[in-house]
Amino acid sequence: MDPDDHVCLCFRVSLRKVRTFLNREDPPVASRLADCLGAGTGCQWCVPFLRKLHAMKQAGETIDLPISPESYAARRATYRQTGTRSETTSGDDDLLE
């Protein structure tokens, strides 16, 4: 995912904004990412991804999501239609581990 791609599609919160918020605010818990322009408070599709990004920050890892924006959006569309998450797809098996 590129820095300007949206992690929170409901509120158009980009990976860059989430990274900046994590680095500037260093929130103690992932739920504080809601303070970053409302990320995760819409359909809640992105909440597991926001948790993953927070965990990466806490572990001192590079804050990134190894998924294409097209795949991410397609998986969210499926989630919106079915109400279930497909946490993994081919090539994304370790995305949320």
N, C-alpha and C positions, 0 to 999 in steps of 0.2 A: 504494500500500500504506500502510495506517495504521501508526503506531508500535507498536501492540500486536498487529499481525498477525505470524504466524510466518514467518520466513525459513527456518529449519531446522525442518522439520515432524517429523523423527525425535525431536529433543530439545526441541521447543517453544521455540526461541530466537527471540525477537521482534526486529523491526527496531529497536525502542527499545534492547534489550539490546546489539545489534550496534553501533548508533550510540554508545552510552555507552562500550562497550569500545574502539572505534576512537578516540574523543576522549580517553579517559582513558589508555589504554596506548600509543596511536600505534604499533602494531606495524610493523616495517620490511618485513615480507612478509605477504602475504595468508594464508599457511598458519598463521600465529599466531592467526588467528581461531578455530582449534580450541580455544584456551585459553578461549574465551567459551562456557562450558557445553557444550563438545563440538561446537559448530556445525561442520557439514560432515563429521563422522566416521561418520555412519550410512550411509544409502543413497548419499550424495554428490551427490544431485540439486542441492543448493543451492551447491555449490562454485563454479560459474561466477558465480553471483549474489554470493557472498561476495567473490570476486575483483573484481567490478565495484564493489561498495561500498567495498572497500579502495582501488581506483584513484580513486574519487571523493574519498575522504578525502585521498589523497596529492596530488591536483590542486587541493584547496581548494574542491571543489564541494559542493553540498548532498547529503548522504548519503540517497538515496531510491531506491526501485524503482517505476517507473511502471507497475504492473500490479495488477489487482484480486486480492485473496486467493483468490477463486473460480477465476479463470483460472490463477493460480499453482498451486493445488492440483490442478486438472484436468490441467495439463501434467505435474505430478509423477506423477499416477496413470498417465498414458500412459507416462511414462518407466519406472515400476515394472513395467508390463505388457510393454513391448516392449524395454526396455533401450537405447532410442535417445532422443536429445533432439530435441525440436522447438524449436529456439532462438527461432523467431519464429512468431507467429500474427498475424492481422490486428489492427492497432492496437498491436502490441508489436514492430514490426520493428527498432527501434533499442535494444531493451532491453539487450542485451549488447555493443553497439558501443562 
